[in-house]
Amino acid sequence: MFYHFHPYEPFLNHTNKRIIVGTLPPPRFCNKEFKKNDVDFCYGSKDNLLWQAFDKIFNLKLSFQNTTEEITKRKEFLIKNQIGICDIVESCKREKIDASDIGMREVILRDILDYLKEYKNIQTIIFTGGLCKNSPEYFFRQVLKKENIPLKLISENIPKKHEFIYDKRNIQTISLTSPSNAANRSIGANKYYKKMKKENQNYTSFDFRLEQYEKVFKELC
């Protein structure tokens, strides 16, 4: 079994109003065996589209090179926009060395509720993926269930929104389409995507994500 641990501490400070919550970076990030265009930071995989989306939405002029300068640019963007990153999985074991959430075994979670209690300005949790087995939202719902904390649906439209009360405050959750290319199959089956693709053959799964991410992050930032 491969021991897959999270190589980054949560990127949090007390000005954060929203946090991005995923699971784990690809296993190669544990061993610092980076591919070309990987960046040694949260969501830095060349195959993850989150920073590409941010670059497009906010005109960040990022370069996808593994340099101190590029890591600093990403951190400065997050700090400026009061965004934290606190992935929910601390570690897991894998029979197959890949980045799939479904392949995680013996999962150990971070204490997200404890972070919410410590960082009291957090108003929104943004999941990098919808509700499916071993997704960040899946694990978070397990945590809420264990603590008998109700999760109320606010909007069924994509991205889905929920709300719960914790530490005497209302906290909203937003479930984004995953920035991982593994989500392309589900995007291809989406009715809205099919409609847009029919109207414009150049419309891509990245465009689908971009529309969603821009709506969420521009509204919050």
Backbone bond lengths (Angstrom), bond angles and torsions (degrees), N, CA, C in turn:
res aa  C-N    CA-C-N  psi(-1)  N-CA   C-N-CA  omega(-1)  CA-C   N-CA-C  phi
1 M - - - 1.458 - - 1.532 110.01 -
2 F 1.319 116.06 137.02 1.457 122.08 177.79 1.531 109.36 -89.60
3 Y 1.340 115.68 128.78 1.465 120.64 177.45 1.523 108.45 -86.79
4 H 1.307 115.91 113.51 1.470 121.94 -176.59 1.527 108.48 -108.88
5 F 1.320 116.68 112.57 1.459 120.60 -178.11 1.531 109.86 -116.10
6 H 1.323 115.34 159.29 1.454 119.36 178.18 1.525 109.01 -80.50
7 P 1.343 118.25 122.42 1.469 120.14 -175.14 1.529 114.16 -80.96
8 Y 1.343 117.69 -7.26 1.463 120.39 -176.62 1.522 111.48 -121.41
9 E 1.316 115.38 138.09 1.451 120.37 169.91 1.541 108.16 -70.28
10 P 1.339 117.89 155.69 1.464 119.22 175.34 1.534 110.14 -54.86
11 F 1.326 115.68 136.46 1.463 120.93 178.24 1.527 107.02 -95.11
12 L 1.327 115.83 91.98 1.460 122.38 -172.01 1.518 110.95 -134.73
13 N 1.340 115.45 148.74 1.450 120.92 167.21 1.527 108.18 -148.35
14 H 1.313 117.14 173.03 1.462 120.06 -170.20 1.526 113.80 -79.07
15 T 1.328 117.84 -0.15 1.467 119.98 173.36 1.532 111.67 -92.26
16 N 1.333 118.04 -9.72 1.467 121.11 -176.85 1.520 112.16 -58.12
17 K 1.337 115.75 128.89 1.459 121.01 174.32 1.521 111.41 -105.63
18 R 1.337 115.85 -20.24 1.460 119.48 177.14 1.531 108.78 -142.35
19 I 1.324 115.78 150.55 1.460 120.24 178.23 1.521 110.13 -128.20
20 I 1.325 115.48 142.84 1.454 122.88 174.63 1.525 107.34 -92.61
21 V 1.326 116.38 129.89 1.464 121.27 -176.72 1.528 110.51 -125.85
22 G 1.319 115.71 115.96 1.455 121.57 175.01 1.521 109.57 -122.21
23 T 1.323 116.73 -151.32 1.469 120.50 179.53 1.534 110.63 -111.70
24 L 1.334 117.37 -84.20 1.469 121.72 -176.93 1.527 110.42 -142.89
25 P 1.336 117.65 149.25 1.465 119.45 169.74 1.529 109.53 -69.98
26 P 1.326 118.43 166.93 1.465 120.14 176.93 1.526 111.98 -57.18
27 P 1.333 117.48 151.46 1.473 121.20 -177.34 1.524 114.44 -53.39
28 R 1.326 118.15 -31.19 1.473 119.44 -177.65 1.535 111.80 -62.30
29 F 1.347 116.99 -22.91 1.458 119.86 178.94 1.529 111.29 -70.15
30 C 1.333 117.61 -26.24 1.469 120.99 175.99 1.525 110.89 -64.83
31 N 1.325 115.12 -38.53 1.467 120.92 -175.59 1.524 113.10 -96.58
32 K 1.344 116.44 2.88 1.474 121.71 -178.22 1.529 111.44 57.25
33 E 1.333 115.35 36.41 1.467 120.72 178.29 1.531 108.29 -102.92
34 F 1.332 115.39 72.85 1.454 120.69 -169.75 1.526 112.97 -78.08
35 K 1.324 114.32 150.59 1.454 121.41 171.47 1.525 109.25 -89.78
36 K 1.306 115.92 164.46 1.456 120.19 174.29 1.526 108.97 -58.37
37 N 1.316 116.83 133.89 1.478 125.22 -179.83 1.522 113.49 79.96
38 D 1.345 118.97 -0.63 1.463 119.96 166.67 1.523 108.73 -70.03
39 V 1.328 116.55 151.17 1.467 122.23 173.66 1.526 107.32 -126.63
40 D 1.321 116.48 131.47 1.465 122.66 -173.84 1.533 110.95 -74.93
41 F 1.335 114.67 70.17 1.460 121.67 179.41 1.528 107.82 -161.51
42 C 1.312 115.32 169.38 1.466 120.74 -179.29 1.532 111.02 -53.55
43 Y 1.324 116.61 133.12 1.459 124.14 -179.53 1.531 111.93 60.44
44 G 1.333 115.27 29.81 1.449 120.32 -176.21 1.512 115.59 -86.66
45 S 1.326 118.02 -0.79 1.467 120.21 179.46 1.527 110.97 -62.06
46 K 1.307 116.03 137.40 1.461 121.08 176.72 1.519 112.00 -59.36
47 D 1.324 116.52 -22.41 1.461 121.57 -178.37 1.525 112.71 -91.31
48 N 1.331 116.95 -4.03 1.460 120.58 178.76 1.521 108.85 -98.27
49 L 1.321 116.68 133.63 1.460 120.96 -170.52 1.528 114.25 -97.12
50 L 1.329 118.09 4.82 1.466 119.14 -175.42 1.527 111.96 -62.21
51 W 1.344 116.98 -50.34 1.460 118.62 -178.16 1.519 112.02 -70.90
52 Q 1.317 117.65 -28.87 1.466 119.46 173.77 1.527 110.33 -64.07
53 A 1.338 115.88 -39.07 1.463 120.11 177.91 1.527 110.55 -66.84
54 F 1.329 117.53 -46.54 1.465 120.78 177.55 1.525 110.87 -58.28
55 D 1.325 116.07 -41.74 1.465 121.28 -179.31 1.523 110.62 -59.36
56 K 1.318 115.70 -41.74 1.464 121.38 -178.91 1.529 111.19 -73.08
57 I 1.307 117.27 -46.23 1.467 121.92 -175.37 1.523 111.83 -67.06
58 F 1.331 116.40 -42.41 1.469 120.71 -172.97 1.533 113.58 -107.21
59 N 1.328 115.98 5.74 1.471 120.74 178.17 1.528 111.24 51.97
60 L 1.334 115.59 54.21 1.457 121.05 -174.19 1.527 113.86 -80.36
61 K 1.339 115.94 -16.02 1.465 121.01 -178.06 1.532 111.38 56.48
62 L 1.320 115.15 45.48 1.461 120.62 178.18 1.517 110.82 -74.35
63 S 1.308 114.67 149.73 1.454 121.03 169.30 1.522 106.60 -113.01
64 F 1.313 117.55 135.27 1.457 120.46 -176.44 1.532 109.18 -93.69
65 Q 1.339 112.14 70.88 1.452 122.45 178.21 1.523 107.97 -131.20
66 N 1.301 116.51 146.75 1.458 120.73 -175.20 1.526 110.33 -85.76
67 T 1.342 114.83 77.48 1.459 120.69 -179.65 1.530 109.62 -126.95
68 T 1.318 115.75 159.23 1.463 121.26 177.09 1.524 110.38 -59.67
69 E 1.305 116.50 -38.67 1.469 121.11 -179.60 1.530 111.39 -60.13
70 E 1.336 116.22 -43.80 1.464 119.78 -178.00 1.527 111.53 -70.81
71 I 1.326 116.96 -36.08 1.465 119.79 175.66 1.530 109.69 -63.73
72 T 1.325 116.70 -42.76 1.470 121.86 179.53 1.520 111.41 -62.25
73 K 1.322 117.60 -40.73 1.467 121.04 178.34 1.520 110.92 -58.54
74 R 1.313 116.30 -42.67 1.462 120.69 -178.86 1.531 111.01 -67.22
75 K 1.320 116.26 -42.45 1.457 119.97 178.99 1.533 110.90 -64.49
76 E 1.318 116.91 -41.56 1.469 120.74 -179.76 1.529 111.47 -64.40
77 F 1.324 116.79 -37.47 1.461 120.22 177.44 1.526 110.45 -62.82
78 L 1.324 116.51 -46.09 1.459 120.67 -179.17 1.526 111.23 -62.85
79 I 1.319 116.65 -45.00 1.462 120.67 -179.23 1.527 110.60 -63.45
80 K 1.319 116.75 -45.65 1.466 121.50 -179.31 1.517 111.57 -59.03
81 N 1.326 117.03 -37.14 1.463 121.31 -175.75 1.522 113.22 -99.31
82 Q 1.318 116.19 11.63 1.470 122.76 174.92 1.531 112.21 57.75
83 I 1.335 114.62 39.97 1.463 121.94 179.77 1.523 109.25 -108.69
84 G 1.312 117.03 130.33 1.449 121.78 173.31 1.523 110.55 -109.38
85 I 1.304 116.31 166.35 1.470 121.84 174.60 1.520 107.42 -127.91
86 C 1.325 115.60 123.71 1.465 120.32 -179.35 1.526 108.66 -143.85
87 D 1.321 116.42 80.41 1.459 119.96 179.29 1.521 109.87 -61.19
88 I 1.321 116.01 148.96 1.462 120.64 -169.16 1.528 113.59 -86.55
89 V 1.326 118.08 -19.68 1.469 120.46 -177.40 1.531 110.59 -97.35
90 E 1.314 115.96 126.54 1.466 121.40 175.41 1.522 110.59 -85.13
91 S 1.341 116.29 -41.72 1.461 119.80 179.58 1.529 109.57 -165.21
92 C 1.320 114.20 166.15 1.470 120.46 174.93 1.521 107.41 -158.96
93 K 1.320 115.52 178.54 1.462 120.87 172.53 1.519 108.38 -121.24
94 R 1.321 115.41 151.49 1.467 120.90 -177.91 1.523 110.93 -134.69
95 E 1.308 116.08 139.87 1.458 120.51 171.06 1.527 109.53 -79.76
96 K 1.337 115.45 -37.76 1.458 121.30 178.42 1.517 108.27 -112.12
97 I 1.323 117.74 132.73 1.454 120.86 -177.74 1.523 109.86 -82.46
98 D 1.313 115.51 91.21 1.455 121.41 175.35 1.529 108.23 -147.10
99 A 1.338 116.35 -174.13 1.464 120.42 -175.19 1.520 112.85 -105.50
100 S 1.322 117.83 11.05 1.463 119.59 -175.92 1.524 111.21 -70.15
101 D 1.322 116.01 137.08 1.464 120.03 176.43 1.525 111.02 -66.25
102 I 1.316 116.77 -37.50 1.464 121.02 -175.38 1.527 111.20 -65.28
103 G 1.350 117.54 -22.77 1.463 120.86 -177.63 1.521 114.00 -85.19
104 M 1.327 117.63 0.05 1.464 120.04 -178.72 1.525 111.17 -74.21
105 R 1.328 116.32 136.81 1.457 123.06 176.99 1.536 108.75 -128.90
106 E 1.330 116.08 155.20 1.468 121.46 177.62 1.523 111.01 47.71
107 V 1.312 114.58 53.83 1.471 121.68 -174.41 1.528 110.96 -74.39
108 I 1.313 115.25 132.34 1.468 122.07 172.54 1.523 107.82 -110.85
109 L 1.333 115.81 125.22 1.459 120.93 -175.28 1.524 111.44 -97.38
110 R 1.325 114.73 151.57 1.454 120.45 167.59 1.524 108.76 -77.50
111 D 1.313 115.60 157.40 1.465 120.47 -178.68 1.530 109.67 -88.00
112 I 1.335 115.25 82.72 1.460 120.40 -176.69 1.524 111.29 -61.55
113 L 1.315 117.07 -39.52 1.465 119.46 -179.24 1.526 111.06 -62.56
114 D 1.304 116.75 -35.64 1.458 120.01 178.36 1.524 110.67 -65.44
115 Y 1.347 116.27 -38.83 1.463 119.90 176.58 1.532 110.60 -65.56
116 L 1.323 117.21 -38.69 1.465 120.32 178.12 1.525 110.87 -63.42
117 K 1.314 115.81 -35.40 1.470 119.66 179.66 1.525 110.27 -71.13
118 E 1.337 116.17 -36.51 1.469 119.79 -178.35 1.525 111.79 -75.41
119 Y 1.329 116.19 -42.14 1.472 120.66 -176.60 1.526 108.59 -102.21
120 K 1.323 115.50 88.06 1.453 122.33 -165.35 1.525 114.75 -77.74
121 N 1.323 118.48 -6.69 1.464 120.36 177.33 1.523 113.13 -87.64
122 I 1.335 116.83 -6.29 1.468 119.65 -179.08 1.520 110.07 -67.26
123 Q 1.320 115.46 123.40 1.460 122.33 -178.60 1.534 112.46 -113.63
124 T 1.341 115.97 -21.80 1.462 120.25 -172.45 1.525 111.14 -139.37
125 I 1.327 115.61 134.52 1.463 122.66 171.83 1.524 107.80 -107.98
126 I 1.325 116.41 126.36 1.462 121.30 -178.73 1.526 107.99 -112.28
127 F 1.333 116.33 109.30 1.463 120.86 179.74 1.524 110.17 -82.86
128 T 1.332 116.65 136.46 1.467 120.50 176.78 1.528 108.93 -90.51
129 G 1.305 114.46 66.08 1.470 120.71 -179.45 1.507 110.46 146.62
130 G 1.320 115.80 153.26 1.456 121.19 179.33 1.517 111.71 -84.01
131 L 1.316 115.08 -167.77 1.464 121.19 -175.40 1.523 110.78 -85.42
132 C 1.323 116.02 106.50 1.463 122.83 172.20 1.521 106.90 -151.41
133 K 1.322 117.21 167.93 1.468 120.57 -174.43 1.528 110.93 -56.84
134 N 1.334 115.15 129.77 1.457 124.14 177.46 1.536 114.01 70.10
135 S 1.323 117.06 12.96 1.467 119.27 173.68 1.524 108.85 -78.35
136 P 1.340 118.67 163.38 1.469 119.57 178.43 1.526 112.39 -58.80
137 E 1.328 117.10 -38.23 1.466 119.49 178.50 1.530 110.97 -67.66
138 Y 1.307 117.02 -37.19 1.463 121.94 177.96 1.530 110.30 -58.10
139 F 1.327 116.57 -48.37 1.463 120.01 -179.75 1.526 111.18 -67.33
140 F 1.321 116.43 -39.17 1.459 119.45 -178.75 1.522 111.04 -65.11
141 R 1.309 117.13 -39.26 1.460 120.20 177.02 1.527 111.03 -62.34
142 Q 1.321 116.72 -36.94 1.465 119.85 176.24 1.523 110.94 -61.45
143 V 1.328 115.92 -40.65 1.471 120.81 178.65 1.527 110.38 -62.69
144 L 1.331 116.55 -47.22 1.465 120.15 -179.83 1.531 111.35 -62.93
145 K 1.323 115.86 -40.80 1.463 120.03 179.95 1.524 110.99 -62.11
146 K 1.329 115.87 -42.46 1.466 120.75 179.77 1.530 111.04 -61.43
147 E 1.331 116.07 -33.79 1.467 120.99 -178.54 1.531 112.44 -94.38
148 N 1.342 116.11 6.43 1.473 121.30 -179.51 1.526 112.73 56.13
149 I 1.338 115.56 42.67 1.464 121.54 178.38 1.521 108.36 -104.40
150 P 1.328 118.73 115.49 1.470 121.26 -179.24 1.526 111.83 -68.35
151 L 1.331 115.61 145.07 1.463 122.87 176.12 1.527 107.61 -116.87
152 K 1.315 116.75 117.16 1.465 122.32 -174.29 1.525 110.99 -101.35
153 L 1.334 116.62 130.10 1.458 121.83 177.20 1.529 110.00 -72.76
154 I 1.331 115.93 129.07 1.465 121.47 177.38 1.520 111.12 -103.57
155 S 1.340 116.04 -42.94 1.465 120.38 -178.24 1.519 109.83 -145.46
156 E 1.337 116.74 131.34 1.467 122.23 177.54 1.516 112.01 -87.08
157 N 1.317 117.23 -13.04 1.461 120.44 179.85 1.521 110.45 -67.63
158 I 1.324 115.76 150.34 1.459 120.55 177.36 1.528 108.86 -77.10
159 P 1.341 118.33 125.42 1.462 127.54 1.01 1.530 111.88 -81.56
160 K 1.326 116.24 138.32 1.460 120.86 -179.72 1.528 110.73 -65.69
161 K 1.339 114.03 146.09 1.462 120.14 -179.49 1.517 110.02 -127.37
162 H 1.317 115.65 138.38 1.464 122.76 175.93 1.526 108.83 -130.77
163 E 1.316 114.58 172.64 1.455 120.38 179.76 1.517 109.93 -146.56
164 F 1.319 116.57 145.00 1.464 121.14 174.34 1.523 108.54 -144.57
165 I 1.310 115.81 164.30 1.463 121.29 178.95 1.522 108.74 -110.92
166 Y 1.331 114.46 127.09 1.470 119.50 178.30 1.523 108.70 -151.11
167 D 1.298 116.25 142.16 1.461 122.14 179.68 1.536 110.85 54.17
168 K 1.332 115.19 39.35 1.466 123.79 177.14 1.529 113.50 61.54
169 R 1.353 115.89 31.44 1.458 119.20 175.26 1.515 110.75 -147.14
170 N 1.328 115.25 152.28 1.462 121.59 176.53 1.524 109.13 -82.35
171 I 1.322 116.13 130.39 1.459 121.76 178.67 1.518 108.38 -124.83
172 Q 1.324 116.08 130.50 1.460 122.01 -178.79 1.528 110.19 -97.66
173 T 1.322 116.72 145.50 1.463 120.94 172.30 1.522 109.14 -117.46
174 I 1.323 115.42 143.49 1.467 122.29 178.08 1.524 107.53 -127.89
175 S 1.321 116.39 130.01 1.471 121.42 -176.68 1.526 110.16 -105.63
176 L 1.322 116.85 98.38 1.458 121.53 179.22 1.519 111.43 -77.00
177 T 1.325 115.89 156.11 1.456 120.04 165.07 1.532 107.09 -64.88
178 S 1.307 117.31 135.27 1.457 121.77 -175.53 1.529 112.10 -57.64
179 P 1.347 117.56 139.11 1.464 120.53 174.74 1.527 112.98 -76.80
180 S 1.320 116.56 -3.87 1.463 120.63 178.22 1.529 110.31 -77.58
181 N 1.323 116.08 144.82 1.463 120.27 178.02 1.521 112.49 -63.93
182 A 1.330 116.56 -16.51 1.460 120.39 177.94 1.529 111.55 -62.35
183 A 1.328 116.90 -20.37 1.468 120.86 -178.98 1.524 112.88 -83.60
184 N 1.334 117.75 -3.93 1.467 119.72 -175.18 1.524 113.13 -62.22
185 R 1.330 116.01 -31.82 1.469 118.89 179.85 1.526 110.53 -65.03
186 S 1.323 116.61 -45.76 1.469 119.62 -179.65 1.524 110.75 -67.98
187 I 1.333 117.22 -34.48 1.462 119.72 176.34 1.521 109.89 -63.19
188 G 1.328 116.48 -41.45 1.460 120.55 -179.73 1.511 113.32 -61.21
189 A 1.333 117.07 -24.43 1.470 120.94 179.78 1.528 112.03 -92.11
190 N 1.330 117.47 -4.12 1.464 121.10 -177.47 1.532 111.12 -72.96
191 K 1.317 116.89 135.70 1.468 121.61 -176.82 1.525 112.20 -62.18
192 Y 1.324 115.77 -42.58 1.466 118.89 179.97 1.523 110.78 -64.53
193 Y 1.345 116.02 -42.54 1.462 119.58 178.74 1.530 110.57 -60.79
194 K 1.322 116.65 -44.39 1.464 120.52 179.98 1.524 110.81 -60.76
195 K 1.331 116.18 -40.92 1.464 121.56 179.02 1.528 110.62 -62.41
196 M 1.328 116.16 -47.11 1.461 120.80 -178.62 1.529 110.97 -66.83
197 K 1.329 116.64 -37.60 1.464 120.99 179.56 1.520 110.79 -66.59
198 K 1.320 115.29 -35.81 1.467 119.82 178.70 1.518 110.59 -66.99
199 E 1.329 116.08 -37.17 1.462 120.76 -179.58 1.520 112.12 -77.33
200 N 1.341 116.10 -28.55 1.459 120.63 -177.39 1.525 109.20 -146.96
201 Q 1.307 117.20 106.13 1.464 121.48 -176.56 1.530 112.77 -64.47
202 N 1.327 117.32 -16.31 1.463 120.97 178.55 1.526 112.84 -86.26
203 Y 1.327 116.39 -3.99 1.463 121.03 178.66 1.524 108.88 -68.97
204 T 1.333 117.25 132.43 1.466 121.49 -173.61 1.528 111.71 -121.41
205 S 1.320 115.01 170.28 1.462 120.22 175.53 1.530 110.61 -64.01
206 F 1.326 117.04 -29.15 1.467 120.01 175.80 1.530 110.33 -67.80
207 D 1.328 117.14 -40.46 1.472 120.77 176.47 1.525 110.37 -60.54
208 F 1.332 116.27 -40.11 1.471 121.72 178.48 1.526 110.22 -59.49
209 R 1.317 116.17 -46.52 1.462 120.58 178.37 1.537 110.43 -65.34
210 L 1.328 114.94 -44.07 1.454 120.47 -174.91 1.528 111.31 -58.06
211 E 1.310 117.29 -44.38 1.462 121.57 178.06 1.527 110.53 -57.85
212 Q 1.313 115.43 -44.87 1.464 121.73 -177.22 1.530 111.09 -69.06
213 Y 1.324 116.64 -46.97 1.462 120.96 -177.82 1.522 110.96 -66.08
214 E 1.340 116.07 -39.35 1.458 119.37 -179.82 1.525 110.81 -63.34
215 K 1.311 116.01 -42.97 1.461 120.76 179.24 1.525 109.98 -60.43
216 V 1.308 117.01 -45.47 1.464 121.28 -176.38 1.524 111.59 -70.35
217 F 1.333 116.65 -52.67 1.464 119.46 -171.96 1.532 113.09 -77.75
218 K 1.319 117.94 -34.03 1.462 118.98 176.58 1.530 109.66 -66.02
219 E 1.314 116.06 -37.80 1.465 120.64 178.83 1.525 110.73 -65.44
220 L 1.324 116.71 -39.84 1.466 120.57 -176.62 1.522 112.61 -82.52
221 C 1.333 116.16 -29.67 1.473 119.26 -175.33 1.517 111.59 -95.46
